[in-house]
Amino acid sequence: MDEKPGDVLTIEELAAYLKIPKSTLYKLVREGKIPSQKIGRHWRFRKGAIDHWLEETRANEPGSGGDR
């Protein structure tokens, strides 16, 4: 599977994608709750891993109906 440049997101792009504040995203990163990779001083996120994480998180929430 070939990755396209848009498949790797910056913290700003991911915050916009998830529609959450950057401060919340940094908290998730610090707590190790979101798949991320630090390259130098910068955090990067693979869109595919984020989409999978979103599905896993939704499926594991109580009362989410993830096992319909």
C-alpha positions in Angstrom: 0.0 0.0 0.0 1.6 3.3 -1.1 1.2 6.2 1.2 0.3 9.6 -0.1 1.7 12.9 1.4 -1.8 13.6 3.0 -1.7 10.2 4.8 0.6 11.8 7.5 -0.9 14.6 9.6 0.6 17.3 11.7 -0.8 18.1 15.1 -2.7 21.1 13.6 -4.2 19.0 10.8 -5.2 16.2 13.1 -6.8 18.6 15.6 -8.9 20.0 12.6 -9.6 16.5 11.4 -10.9 15.4 14.8 -12.5 18.8 15.5 -10.8 19.1 18.9 -8.5 21.7 20.4 -4.7 21.1 20.0 -4.4 21.2 23.8 -6.7 18.1 24.1 -4.7 16.4 21.4 -1.4 17.1 23.2 -3.0 15.6 26.3 -3.9 12.4 24.5 -0.4 12.2 23.0 1.2 12.7 26.5 -1.0 10.0 27.9 -0.2 7.6 25.1 -3.9 7.3 24.2 -3.6 8.1 20.5 -1.2 6.5 17.9 1.6 9.0 17.3 5.2 9.3 16.3 7.6 12.0 17.3 10.1 13.0 14.6 12.6 15.4 16.0 10.5 18.0 17.9 7.4 17.4 15.8 4.5 14.9 16.3 3.1 13.1 13.3 0.1 10.9 12.9 -0.8 8.3 10.2 -4.3 8.9 9.1 -5.0 5.2 8.7 -3.9 4.5 12.3 -6.0 7.4 13.5 -9.1 6.1 11.6 -8.5 2.6 13.1 -8.0 4.1 16.6 -11.3 6.0 16.2 -13.2 2.8 15.3 -11.5 0.9 18.2 -12.3 3.6 20.7 -15.9 3.8 19.5 -16.4 0.1 19.7 -14.9 -0.1 23.2 -17.1 2.6 24.7 -19.8 1.3 27.1 -23.2 1.7 25.5 -21.7 2.7 22.1 -23.5 -0.1 20.3 -20.2 -1.1 18.8 -21.3 -4.8 18.7 -24.5 -4.3 16.7 
